[in-house]
Amino acid sequence: MLLFTLQASVLALIVLSFLLVIGVPVTFASPNGWNENKSFIFLGTTVWTLLVLVIGGLNYFVI
């Protein structure tokens, strides 16, 4: 069960990273994009950071 949780977390991190790599430059390039989408970028960054910390903690228990 713990291994499945780790794998699901890693998959979520990969998908979120891909979305942020595509979404953040598009947001900055669009007119008025930062002012309209600032909260989404901060939310994505916060979730990404939490996923990295969760994966680090889960990795401690798996290995």
PyMOL Python script that loads the backbone (N, CA, C, O; Angstrom):
from pymol import cmd

cmd.read_pdbstr("""\
ATOM      1  N   MET A   1       0.825  -1.195   0.000  1.00  0.00           N
ATOM      2  CA  MET A   1       0.000   0.000   0.000  1.00  0.00           C
ATOM      3  C   MET A   1       0.867   1.256   0.000  1.00  0.00           C
ATOM      4  O   MET A   1       0.568   2.233  -0.686  1.00  0.00           O
ATOM      5  N   LEU A   2       1.936   1.213   0.774  1.00  0.00           N
ATOM      6  CA  LEU A   2       2.818   2.378   0.851  1.00  0.00           C
ATOM      7  C   LEU A   2       3.530   2.622  -0.475  1.00  0.00           C
ATOM      8  O   LEU A   2       3.734   3.766  -0.880  1.00  0.00           O
ATOM      9  N   LEU A   3       3.902   1.543  -1.140  1.00  0.00           N
ATOM     10  CA  LEU A   3       4.573   1.671  -2.430  1.00  0.00           C
ATOM     11  C   LEU A   3       3.635   2.272  -3.478  1.00  0.00           C
ATOM     12  O   LEU A   3       4.056   3.089  -4.297  1.00  0.00           O
ATOM     13  N   PHE A   4       2.358   1.863  -3.449  1.00  0.00           N
ATOM     14  CA  PHE A   4       1.375   2.426  -4.375  1.00  0.00           C
ATOM     15  C   PHE A   4       1.189   3.920  -4.128  1.00  0.00           C
ATOM     16  O   PHE A   4       1.076   4.696  -5.077  1.00  0.00           O
ATOM     17  N   THR A   5       1.156   4.328  -2.862  1.00  0.00           N
ATOM     18  CA  THR A   5       1.014   5.746  -2.523  1.00  0.00           C
ATOM     19  C   THR A   5       2.217   6.548  -3.029  1.00  0.00           C
ATOM     20  O   THR A   5       2.063   7.656  -3.541  1.00  0.00           O
ATOM     21  N   LEU A   6       3.401   5.982  -2.883  1.00  0.00           N
ATOM     22  CA  LEU A   6       4.606   6.641  -3.388  1.00  0.00           C
ATOM     23  C   LEU A   6       4.552   6.776  -4.906  1.00  0.00           C
ATOM     24  O   LEU A   6       4.876   7.834  -5.445  1.00  0.00           O
ATOM     25  N   GLN A   7       4.150   5.722  -5.591  1.00  0.00           N
ATOM     26  CA  GLN A   7       4.086   5.771  -7.047  1.00  0.00           C
ATOM     27  C   GLN A   7       3.029   6.761  -7.529  1.00  0.00           C
ATOM     28  O   GLN A   7       3.249   7.466  -8.515  1.00  0.00           O
ATOM     29  N   ALA A   8       1.894   6.822  -6.851  1.00  0.00           N
ATOM     30  CA  ALA A   8       0.847   7.770  -7.224  1.00  0.00           C
ATOM     31  C   ALA A   8       1.308   9.203  -6.983  1.00  0.00           C
ATOM     32  O   ALA A   8       0.998  10.097  -7.770  1.00  0.00           O
ATOM     33  N   SER A   9       2.042   9.422  -5.906  1.00  0.00           N
ATOM     34  CA  SER A   9       2.565  10.758  -5.611  1.00  0.00           C
ATOM     35  C   SER A   9       3.585  11.191  -6.653  1.00  0.00           C
ATOM     36  O   SER A   9       3.588  12.345  -7.083  1.00  0.00           O
ATOM     37  N   VAL A  10       4.441  10.277  -7.056  1.00  0.00           N
ATOM     38  CA  VAL A  10       5.437  10.592  -8.083  1.00  0.00           C
ATOM     39  C   VAL A  10       4.748  10.909  -9.411  1.00  0.00           C
ATOM     40  O   VAL A  10       5.139  11.847 -10.107  1.00  0.00           O
ATOM     41  N   LEU A  11       3.729  10.134  -9.761  1.00  0.00           N
ATOM     42  CA  LEU A  11       2.982  10.409 -10.983  1.00  0.00           C
ATOM     43  C   LEU A  11       2.305  11.783 -10.915  1.00  0.00           C
ATOM     44  O   LEU A  11       2.317  12.527 -11.896  1.00  0.00           O
ATOM     45  N   ALA A  12       1.722  12.116  -9.774  1.00  0.00           N
ATOM     46  CA  ALA A  12       1.094  13.427  -9.608  1.00  0.00           C
ATOM     47  C   ALA A  12       2.128  14.543  -9.724  1.00  0.00           C
ATOM     48  O   ALA A  12       1.846  15.590 -10.307  1.00  0.00           O
ATOM     49  N   LEU A  13       3.319  14.328  -9.178  1.00  0.00           N
ATOM     50  CA  LEU A  13       4.378  15.332  -9.273  1.00  0.00           C
ATOM     51  C   LEU A  13       4.825  15.522 -10.723  1.00  0.00           C
ATOM     52  O   LEU A  13       5.068  16.650 -11.152  1.00  0.00           O
ATOM     53  N   ILE A  14       4.933  14.449 -11.465  1.00  0.00           N
ATOM     54  CA  ILE A  14       5.346  14.538 -12.866  1.00  0.00           C
ATOM     55  C   ILE A  14       4.297  15.283 -13.684  1.00  0.00           C
ATOM     56  O   ILE A  14       4.634  16.151 -14.489  1.00  0.00           O
ATOM     57  N   VAL A  15       3.035  14.947 -13.479  1.00  0.00           N
ATOM     58  CA  VAL A  15       1.959  15.605 -14.229  1.00  0.00           C
ATOM     59  C   VAL A  15       1.881  17.086 -13.864  1.00  0.00           C
ATOM     60  O   VAL A  15       1.763  17.938 -14.745  1.00  0.00           O
ATOM     61  N   LEU A  16       1.946  17.391 -12.573  1.00  0.00           N
ATOM     62  CA  LEU A  16       1.891  18.791 -12.143  1.00  0.00           C
ATOM     63  C   LEU A  16       3.102  19.571 -12.657  1.00  0.00           C
ATOM     64  O   LEU A  16       2.965  20.728 -13.054  1.00  0.00           O
ATOM     65  N   SER A  17       4.269  18.958 -12.653  1.00  0.00           N
ATOM     66  CA  SER A  17       5.467  19.629 -13.172  1.00  0.00           C
ATOM     67  C   SER A  17       5.306  19.951 -14.651  1.00  0.00           C
ATOM     68  O   SER A  17       5.655  21.044 -15.099  1.00  0.00           O
ATOM     69  N   PHE A  18       4.778  18.997 -15.403  1.00  0.00           N
ATOM     70  CA  PHE A  18       4.545  19.225 -16.824  1.00  0.00           C
ATOM     71  C   PHE A  18       3.563  20.374 -17.029  1.00  0.00           C
ATOM     72  O   PHE A  18       3.790  21.238 -17.876  1.00  0.00           O
ATOM     73  N   LEU A  19       2.474  20.391 -16.261  1.00  0.00           N
ATOM     74  CA  LEU A  19       1.489  21.467 -16.386  1.00  0.00           C
ATOM     75  C   LEU A  19       2.080  22.827 -16.017  1.00  0.00           C
ATOM     76  O   LEU A  19       1.769  23.832 -16.657  1.00  0.00           O
ATOM     77  N   LEU A  20       2.925  22.865 -14.998  1.00  0.00           N
ATOM     78  CA  LEU A  20       3.539  24.131 -14.608  1.00  0.00           C
ATOM     79  C   LEU A  20       4.563  24.597 -15.644  1.00  0.00           C
ATOM     80  O   LEU A  20       4.666  25.792 -15.918  1.00  0.00           O
ATOM     81  N   VAL A  21       5.316  23.662 -16.217  1.00  0.00           N
ATOM     82  CA  VAL A  21       6.309  24.033 -17.225  1.00  0.00           C
ATOM     83  C   VAL A  21       5.634  24.639 -18.453  1.00  0.00           C
ATOM     84  O   VAL A  21       6.177  25.553 -19.075  1.00  0.00           O
ATOM     85  N   ILE A  22       4.472  24.139 -18.796  1.00  0.00           N
ATOM     86  CA  ILE A  22       3.726  24.681 -19.932  1.00  0.00           C
ATOM     87  C   ILE A  22       2.920  25.919 -19.526  1.00  0.00           C
ATOM     88  O   ILE A  22       2.900  26.911 -20.255  1.00  0.00           O
ATOM     89  N   GLY A  23       2.263  25.863 -18.380  1.00  0.00           N
ATOM     90  CA  GLY A  23       1.313  26.904 -17.998  1.00  0.00           C
ATOM     91  C   GLY A  23       1.912  28.216 -17.545  1.00  0.00           C
ATOM     92  O   GLY A  23       1.369  29.277 -17.854  1.00  0.00           O
ATOM     93  N   VAL A  24       3.018  28.171 -16.819  1.00  0.00           N
ATOM     94  CA  VAL A  24       3.590  29.419 -16.290  1.00  0.00           C
ATOM     95  C   VAL A  24       4.109  30.329 -17.407  1.00  0.00           C
ATOM     96  O   VAL A  24       3.793  31.519 -17.387  1.00  0.00           O
ATOM     97  N   PRO A  25       4.878  29.847 -18.369  1.00  0.00           N
ATOM     98  CA  PRO A  25       5.294  30.751 -19.449  1.00  0.00           C
ATOM     99  C   PRO A  25       4.130  31.281 -20.282  1.00  0.00           C
ATOM    100  O   PRO A  25       4.150  32.428 -20.728  1.00  0.00           O
ATOM    101  N   VAL A  26       3.122  30.443 -20.489  1.00  0.00           N
ATOM    102  CA  VAL A  26       1.956  30.904 -21.241  1.00  0.00           C
ATOM    103  C   VAL A  26       1.241  31.998 -20.463  1.00  0.00           C
ATOM    104  O   VAL A  26       0.769  32.973 -21.048  1.00  0.00           O
ATOM    105  N   THR A  27       1.159  31.844 -19.161  1.00  0.00           N
ATOM    106  CA  THR A  27       0.527  32.864 -18.326  1.00  0.00           C
ATOM    107  C   THR A  27       1.294  34.171 -18.377  1.00  0.00           C
ATOM    108  O   THR A  27       0.695  35.239 -18.496  1.00  0.00           O
ATOM    109  N   PHE A  28       2.608  34.097 -18.287  1.00  0.00           N
ATOM    110  CA  PHE A  28       3.409  35.326 -18.338  1.00  0.00           C
ATOM    111  C   PHE A  28       3.376  35.971 -19.717  1.00  0.00           C
ATOM    112  O   PHE A  28       3.487  37.193 -19.824  1.00  0.00           O
ATOM    113  N   ALA A  29       3.226  35.184 -20.764  1.00  0.00           N
ATOM    114  CA  ALA A  29       3.230  35.732 -22.119  1.00  0.00           C
ATOM    115  C   ALA A  29       1.896  36.366 -22.491  1.00  0.00           C
ATOM    116  O   ALA A  29       1.850  37.243 -23.354  1.00  0.00           O
ATOM    117  N   SER A  30       0.824  35.942 -21.861  1.00  0.00           N
ATOM    118  CA  SER A  30      -0.479  36.495 -22.216  1.00  0.00           C
ATOM    119  C   SER A  30      -0.663  37.871 -21.576  1.00  0.00           C
ATOM    120  O   SER A  30      -0.165  38.130 -20.481  1.00  0.00           O
ATOM    121  N   PRO A  31      -1.381  38.742 -22.270  1.00  0.00           N
ATOM    122  CA  PRO A  31      -1.602  40.073 -21.703  1.00  0.00           C
ATOM    123  C   PRO A  31      -2.460  39.980 -20.435  1.00  0.00           C
ATOM    124  O   PRO A  31      -3.504  39.329 -20.417  1.00  0.00           O
ATOM    125  N   ASN A  32      -1.999  40.635 -19.400  1.00  0.00           N
ATOM    126  CA  ASN A  32      -2.691  40.659 -18.108  1.00  0.00           C
ATOM    127  C   ASN A  32      -2.801  39.270 -17.487  1.00  0.00           C
ATOM    128  O   ASN A  32      -3.656  39.044 -16.630  1.00  0.00           O
ATOM    129  N   GLY A  33      -1.956  38.344 -17.905  1.00  0.00           N
ATOM    130  CA  GLY A  33      -2.041  36.965 -17.433  1.00  0.00           C
ATOM    131  C   GLY A  33      -1.638  36.810 -15.981  1.00  0.00           C
ATOM    132  O   GLY A  33      -2.246  36.029 -15.249  1.00  0.00           O
ATOM    133  N   TRP A  34      -0.620  37.543 -15.553  1.00  0.00           N
ATOM    134  CA  TRP A  34      -0.149  37.419 -14.176  1.00  0.00           C
ATOM    135  C   TRP A  34      -1.212  37.897 -13.200  1.00  0.00           C
ATOM    136  O   TRP A  34      -1.458  37.249 -12.182  1.00  0.00           O
ATOM    137  N   ASN A  35      -1.838  39.019 -13.500  1.00  0.00           N
ATOM    138  CA  ASN A  35      -2.831  39.567 -12.582  1.00  0.00           C
ATOM    139  C   ASN A  35      -4.068  38.681 -12.480  1.00  0.00           C
ATOM    140  O   ASN A  35      -4.691  38.619 -11.421  1.00  0.00           O
ATOM    141  N   GLU A  36      -4.428  38.010 -13.540  1.00  0.00           N
ATOM    142  CA  GLU A  36      -5.632  37.174 -13.534  1.00  0.00           C
ATOM    143  C   GLU A  36      -5.379  35.771 -12.992  1.00  0.00           C
ATOM    144  O   GLU A  36      -6.287  35.161 -12.428  1.00  0.00           O
ATOM    145  N   ASN A  37      -4.170  35.250 -13.152  1.00  0.00           N
ATOM    146  CA  ASN A  37      -3.886  33.854 -12.802  1.00  0.00           C
ATOM    147  C   ASN A  37      -2.859  33.696 -11.697  1.00  0.00           C
ATOM    148  O   ASN A  37      -2.296  32.615 -11.527  1.00  0.00           O
ATOM    149  N   LYS A  38      -2.610  34.743 -10.952  1.00  0.00           N
ATOM    150  CA  LYS A  38      -1.600  34.705  -9.896  1.00  0.00           C
ATOM    151  C   LYS A  38      -1.922  33.630  -8.856  1.00  0.00           C
ATOM    152  O   LYS A  38      -1.026  32.913  -8.410  1.00  0.00           O
ATOM    153  N   SER A  39      -3.171  33.516  -8.477  1.00  0.00           N
ATOM    154  CA  SER A  39      -3.543  32.545  -7.441  1.00  0.00           C
ATOM    155  C   SER A  39      -3.347  31.108  -7.924  1.00  0.00           C
ATOM    156  O   SER A  39      -2.960  30.246  -7.135  1.00  0.00           O
ATOM    157  N   PHE A  40      -3.606  30.834  -9.201  1.00  0.00           N
ATOM    158  CA  PHE A  40      -3.403  29.479  -9.726  1.00  0.00           C
ATOM    159  C   PHE A  40      -1.919  29.102  -9.741  1.00  0.00           C
ATOM    160  O   PHE A  40      -1.565  27.957  -9.459  1.00  0.00           O
ATOM    161  N   ILE A  41      -1.065  30.055 -10.066  1.00  0.00           N
ATOM    162  CA  ILE A  41       0.369  29.769 -10.082  1.00  0.00           C
ATOM    163  C   ILE A  41       0.872  29.516  -8.663  1.00  0.00           C
ATOM    164  O   ILE A  41       1.659  28.596  -8.438  1.00  0.00           O
ATOM    165  N   PHE A  42       0.426  30.324  -7.710  1.00  0.00           N
ATOM    166  CA  PHE A  42       0.828  30.107  -6.319  1.00  0.00           C
ATOM    167  C   PHE A  42       0.289  28.791  -5.778  1.00  0.00           C
ATOM    168  O   PHE A  42       0.986  28.100  -5.034  1.00  0.00           O
ATOM    169  N   LEU A  43      -0.936  28.433  -6.137  1.00  0.00           N
ATOM    170  CA  LEU A  43      -1.509  27.166  -5.702  1.00  0.00           C
ATOM    171  C   LEU A  43      -0.723  25.994  -6.299  1.00  0.00           C
ATOM    172  O   LEU A  43      -0.402  25.039  -5.592  1.00  0.00           O
ATOM    173  N   GLY A  44      -0.417  26.063  -7.583  1.00  0.00           N
ATOM    174  CA  GLY A  44       0.365  25.004  -8.222  1.00  0.00           C
ATOM    175  C   GLY A  44       1.743  24.859  -7.612  1.00  0.00           C
ATOM    176  O   GLY A  44       2.231  23.744  -7.429  1.00  0.00           O
ATOM    177  N   THR A  45       2.374  25.980  -7.297  1.00  0.00           N
ATOM    178  CA  THR A  45       3.702  25.942  -6.689  1.00  0.00           C
ATOM    179  C   THR A  45       3.643  25.361  -5.285  1.00  0.00           C
ATOM    180  O   THR A  45       4.531  24.607  -4.888  1.00  0.00           O
ATOM    181  N   THR A  46       2.607  25.704  -4.533  1.00  0.00           N
ATOM    182  CA  THR A  46       2.458  25.173  -3.181  1.00  0.00           C
ATOM    183  C   THR A  46       2.201  23.671  -3.209  1.00  0.00           C
ATOM    184  O   THR A  46       2.797  22.927  -2.430  1.00  0.00           O
ATOM    185  N   VAL A  47       1.330  23.224  -4.088  1.00  0.00           N
ATOM    186  CA  VAL A  47       1.041  21.787  -4.202  1.00  0.00           C
ATOM    187  C   VAL A  47       2.288  21.041  -4.660  1.00  0.00           C
ATOM    188  O   VAL A  47       2.560  19.939  -4.184  1.00  0.00           O
ATOM    189  N   TRP A  48       3.049  21.633  -5.581  1.00  0.00           N
ATOM    190  CA  TRP A  48       4.278  21.000  -6.058  1.00  0.00           C
ATOM    191  C   TRP A  48       5.269  20.824  -4.899  1.00  0.00           C
ATOM    192  O   TRP A  48       5.871  19.761  -4.750  1.00  0.00           O
ATOM    193  N   THR A  49       5.431  21.861  -4.090  1.00  0.00           N
ATOM    194  CA  THR A  49       6.346  21.795  -2.949  1.00  0.00           C
ATOM    195  C   THR A  49       5.892  20.748  -1.938  1.00  0.00           C
ATOM    196  O   THR A  49       6.710  19.988  -1.418  1.00  0.00           O
ATOM    197  N   LEU A  50       4.604  20.707  -1.661  1.00  0.00           N
ATOM    198  CA  LEU A  50       4.087  19.700  -0.731  1.00  0.00           C
ATOM    199  C   LEU A  50       4.290  18.290  -1.264  1.00  0.00           C
ATOM    200  O   LEU A  50       4.620  17.380  -0.503  1.00  0.00           O
ATOM    201  N   LEU A  51       4.095  18.099  -2.570  1.00  0.00           N
ATOM    202  CA  LEU A  51       4.329  16.780  -3.155  1.00  0.00           C
ATOM    203  C   LEU A  51       5.793  16.356  -3.023  1.00  0.00           C
ATOM    204  O   LEU A  51       6.078  15.191  -2.746  1.00  0.00           O
ATOM    205  N   VAL A  52       6.706  17.280  -3.218  1.00  0.00           N
ATOM    206  CA  VAL A  52       8.130  16.950  -3.067  1.00  0.00           C
ATOM    207  C   VAL A  52       8.426  16.519  -1.630  1.00  0.00           C
ATOM    208  O   VAL A  52       9.160  15.557  -1.408  1.00  0.00           O
ATOM    209  N   LEU A  53       7.855  17.230  -0.656  1.00  0.00           N
ATOM    210  CA  LEU A  53       8.080  16.864   0.743  1.00  0.00           C
ATOM    211  C   LEU A  53       7.424  15.525   1.092  1.00  0.00           C
ATOM    212  O   LEU A  53       8.005  14.728   1.828  1.00  0.00           O
ATOM    213  N   VAL A  54       6.227  15.274   0.574  1.00  0.00           N
ATOM    214  CA  VAL A  54       5.546  13.995   0.825  1.00  0.00           C
ATOM    215  C   VAL A  54       6.328  12.846   0.207  1.00  0.00           C
ATOM    216  O   VAL A  54       6.483  11.797   0.832  1.00  0.00           O
ATOM    217  N   ILE A  55       6.819  13.029  -1.003  1.00  0.00           N
ATOM    218  CA  ILE A  55       7.593  11.978  -1.656  1.00  0.00           C
ATOM    219  C   ILE A  55       8.880  11.711  -0.877  1.00  0.00           C
ATOM    220  O   ILE A  55       9.296  10.561  -0.733  1.00  0.00           O
ATOM    221  N   GLY A  56       9.501  12.763  -0.384  1.00  0.00           N
ATOM    222  CA  GLY A  56      10.708  12.564   0.431  1.00  0.00           C
ATOM    223  C   GLY A  56      10.409  11.772   1.694  1.00  0.00           C
ATOM    224  O   GLY A  56      11.178  10.889   2.073  1.00  0.00           O
ATOM    225  N   GLY A  57       9.297  12.082   2.344  1.00  0.00           N
ATOM    226  CA  GLY A  57       8.918  11.345   3.549  1.00  0.00           C
ATOM    227  C   GLY A  57       8.549   9.909   3.250  1.00  0.00           C
ATOM    228  O   GLY A  57       8.946   9.005   3.986  1.00  0.00           O
ATOM    229  N   LEU A  58       7.800   9.680   2.187  1.00  0.00           N
ATOM    230  CA  LEU A  58       7.426   8.311   1.819  1.00  0.00           C
ATOM    231  C   LEU A  58       8.652   7.496   1.408  1.00  0.00           C
ATOM    232  O   LEU A  58       8.742   6.304   1.702  1.00  0.00           O
ATOM    233  N   ASN A  59       9.586   8.144   0.732  1.00  0.00           N
ATOM    234  CA  ASN A  59      10.802   7.453   0.313  1.00  0.00           C
ATOM    235  C   ASN A  59      11.619   6.979   1.517  1.00  0.00           C
ATOM    236  O   ASN A  59      12.295   5.952   1.455  1.00  0.00           O
ATOM    237  N   TYR A  60      11.551   7.722   2.582  1.00  0.00           N
ATOM    238  CA  TYR A  60      12.251   7.326   3.808  1.00  0.00           C
ATOM    239  C   TYR A  60      11.727   5.998   4.323  1.00  0.00           C
ATOM    240  O   TYR A  60      12.498   5.165   4.799  1.00  0.00           O
ATOM    241  N   PHE A  61      10.401   5.795   4.230  1.00  0.00           N
ATOM    242  CA  PHE A  61       9.806   4.565   4.756  1.00  0.00           C
ATOM    243  C   PHE A  61       9.906   3.390   3.794  1.00  0.00           C
ATOM    244  O   PHE A  61       9.924   2.239   4.231  1.00  0.00           O
ATOM    245  N   VAL A  62       9.972   3.658   2.490  1.00  0.00           N
ATOM    246  CA  VAL A  62      10.005   2.568   1.504  1.00  0.00           C
ATOM    247  C   VAL A  62      11.385   1.942   1.445  1.00  0.00           C
ATOM    248  O   VAL A  62      11.514   0.720   1.373  1.00  0.00           O
ATOM    249  N   ILE A  63      12.413   2.768   1.475  1.00  0.00           N
ATOM    250  CA  ILE A  63      13.785   2.235   1.307  1.00  0.00           C
ATOM    251  C   ILE A  63      14.367   1.794   2.614  1.00  0.00           C
ATOM    252  O   ILE A  63      15.503   1.324   2.656  1.00  0.00           O
TER     253      ILE A  63
END
""", "prot")
cmd.dss("prot")
cmd.show_as("cartoon", "prot")
cmd.util.cbc("prot")
cmd.orient("prot")
